[in-house]
Amino acid sequence: MKVPRPLTRRDAVRLMTVAAVSSCLPVLPIGIAAGNSRWNPRYALASSLFGEEPLEAILAVVKTTGAEAIDLWPRKHGSQREQVDEMGAETFAGLLGKYGVRLGLTTRFDLGPFRLTDEMKFVSDFGGKLIVTGPQGPKGQTGDNLKKAIGTFHEQLKPHIEQAEKHGVVIAIENHSGMLLDSPDAIRYFADGIRSPSLGIAFAPYHLPQEPALLADLIRHCGAKLALFYVWQHGKGCMAAQPKEDELQQLPGRGPLDFRPLLTALSEVKFDGYTEIFMHPFPRGIPIVENVQQSAVEIRKAKDHLDKCLVDL
């Protein structure tokens, strides 16, 4: 991947212009919708939902999905993070300003948790606050062995958390099947060991038992240590080719998971991070449906379903 060039004085001026544009956007208390005192999600849009489509085309539809920020993904799931490196900081800043979108976060499973120093600077320079990545450690651990492995991971993270603190960003570790954080116990142990606001959990229901009460309990256990919430259910999975209607069952309102208990728990803990409506297409690197516009429509349908769920809370 192309190494990002350092920001120039001209880049800095353009970034300040974007900040000025962003400051003109409606600013609401975190989690509160205009004219509404109840808790509501703050949405970010994952660029991976659109495969390797052009970044500008994606930024143009962010607001139509109900999102306020973009989450940049690299290959193999998308290519928008590489596209930013190719176009340069100035052009990217201009696109953010043009469409009134913030850089909320980047997702960097490709880098892992111990190679994020350059990405921290990139995210911080554009006003982002979060980098999502995966855990590192032995798989298939339980009981005391699991606690020990997670304790070791926390120790290994310490110098990287210090870097995140300096840049004002959060490293969010996603619970993921086949990795260290792949069970409810692992999430609890990891959450209990978090001591810095620059470390958090990216909570993915897809990778957990599809039991609303259990998932809601985990949300409450994590509380303020939640950094990102994926509105993402397992449905019929995403690891093999299947009819598109089956694949889309990962989205809220499509598959069987009732998200209302999860949304209730998020409201109770006053979750103030970003929420992402999410799924994986098969194969990776393509839009979830035919093109950018139709994919945005599917995401908006999912948000409309969540809006109805929130009314019932």
Order of alpha helices (4+ residues) and beta strands (2+ residues): alpha-beta-alpha-beta-alpha-alpha-beta-alpha-beta-alpha-beta-alpha-beta-alpha-beta-alpha-alpha-beta-alpha
